[in-house]
Amino acid sequence: MTKTVEQKTLKFIDENNLIEKGDKVLVAFSGGADSVFLLNFLLKFKRRLGIELSAFHLNHKLRGKSAEEDEKFCADFCSKNKIEFHSVSIEIKSIARKKKISVEEAGREIRYAELLKTAEKCKAEKIATAHNASDNVETILLNFVKGTGTKGLIGIPVRRVNIIRPILCLSSDEIRKYLNANKISYKVDESNLSNDYERNFLRNEIIPKLKQKLNPRVEEKITNTATVLKDVNSFIENQINKLTRNIARFDGKELEINVKKISKLDVGFRSILFKSVLEKNFRIDLDSENIKALVELANSQSGAKINLKEQVVAFKDRDLLIISKHSDKSSRRVNKKIKIGQKLEIEGKVISIEEINKKNVKFVNDKSIEFISGDSLENVFEIRKWKAGDKFQPIGMKGTKNISDYLSDEKVSSQGKKGNLVLTNSGKIVWVIGLRIDERFKVTPKTQRILKLTFNRV
């Protein structure tokens, strides 16, 4: 039993290239059976793997005296085995309340944040967590019940950047039998016995019944299915990446998807595309209801709008779906003074005005840089959001135009319009910032004073 488990784990590590000789590995060490097995295993094969070891323990402050005993157990284990030990105590419940998320979610967020911080501090190349095959099956079943799509049915990744899962090939039964056979002690978290948490309910109630009534090897079968789905998902992602080069544009804040270009795609593939692109750019987990709403929105009239998760908003604007993080900034008033020679930051945009020599004027096809005549202008300018009734004379045109119409002609989205800024001087619009200057202030051979206007996003 012992040799089989060890060989299985070593083979898994080698096949997935999880560890390289010379790596310093930081182990997430709770003191429970899985993390004790992982740390003990890496310690035993330290020389064979060619690694250095350190351990990290997070005291969640959830279980009073038991939590303190777990921390002491971990510290003693590391002291006895001469393993570098790091620990942090954090009130997870209060953080969960502040963020309005579950204790489980808060614990996971803090754990990974602190692990990354500690890895940087102790110069560890890899972070090893003790997720096992049983954890993976629980994750897959949870994702299945919540309708997360094919990506969620892949389960826990073997590796994500520098975070590795070396014992994802072992079931919890294999791990406990190994520890008991080798008389290795570990701590039991009594909260795992309660069905208050979703994962515990699956672990204690559902999976044992699936084994008993349907298939005693249910964990193995679900894991095998997840492996097949991983390959399917990889193929789908490659196809989506090729497609999105032509149909989607993301500037870091706003995502535009051309629904006209994807209208001929199969509805099912369209759903997968929406899910993949949004989750990649906004780092949110969309469920089946969100995706269905997006598909319906794509077929709606211009102006339709839906709210997704985590303040992400999607709306239809002609042939585009515009998706962005909701913010009330677009409705706030902006009224800032800026003098020649100054630089000003407003709502993630940096605007500057400087007087330059004629010799330094280089006209380029870049709307973020403009040159204007300052001969008739005051030294103080004003930056504000455009308002209904605003007019200007776009350079190259004879007559004036409503800014609202001009922005529509430029195909600025409805959402984008709300935040558009203008630069004015003595009440006259000089520049629709980032788009076009006014004809009245263009540089001519007679211009004596030249001003350079620049606009950049932070």
Sequence and secondary structure as in RCSB ss.txt:
>XXXX:A:sequence
MTKTVEQKTLKFIDENNLIEKGDKVLVAFSGGADSVFLLNFLLKFKRRLGIELSAFHLNHKLRGKSAEEDEKFCA
DFCSKNKIEFHSVSIEIKSIARKKKISVEEAGREIRYAELLKTAEKCKAEKIATAHNASDNVETILLNFVKGTGT
KGLIGIPVRRVNIIRPILCLSSDEIRKYLNANKISYKVDESNLSNDYERNFLRNEIIPKLKQKLNPRVEEKITNT
ATVLKDVNSFIENQINKLTRNIARFDGKELEINVKKISKLDVGFRSILFKSVLEKNFRIDLDSENIKALVELANS
QSGAKINLKEQVVAFKDRDLLIISKHSDKSSRRVNKKIKIGQKLEIEGKVISIEEINKKNVKFVNDKSIEFISGD
SLENVFEIRKWKAGDKFQPIGMKGTKNISDYLSDEKVSSQGKKGNLVLTNSGKIVWVIGLRIDERFKVTPKTQRI
LKLTFNRV
>XXXX:A:secstr
 HHHHHHHHHHHHHHTT   TT EEEEE  SSHHHHHHHHHHHHTHHHHT EEEEEEEE S STHHHHHHHHHHH
HHHHHTT EEEEEE  HHHHHHHHT  HHHHHHHHHHHHHHHHHHHTT SEEE    HHHHHHHHHHHHHHT  T
TGGG S SEETTEE TTTTS HHHHHHHHHHTT      GGGG TTSHHHHIIIIIHHHHHHHT TTHHHHHHHH
HHHHHHHHHHHHHHHHHHHHHHEEE SSEEEEEHHHHTTS HHHHHHHHHHHHHHHH     HHHHHHHHHHHTS
 TT EEE STTEEEEEETTEEEEEE  SGGGS  EEEEETT EEEETTEEEEEEEE GGG    S TTEEEEE T
T  SEEEEEE  TT EE BTT SS EEHHHHHHHTT  HHHHHT EEEEETTEEEEETTTEEBGGG   TT   E
EEEEEEE 
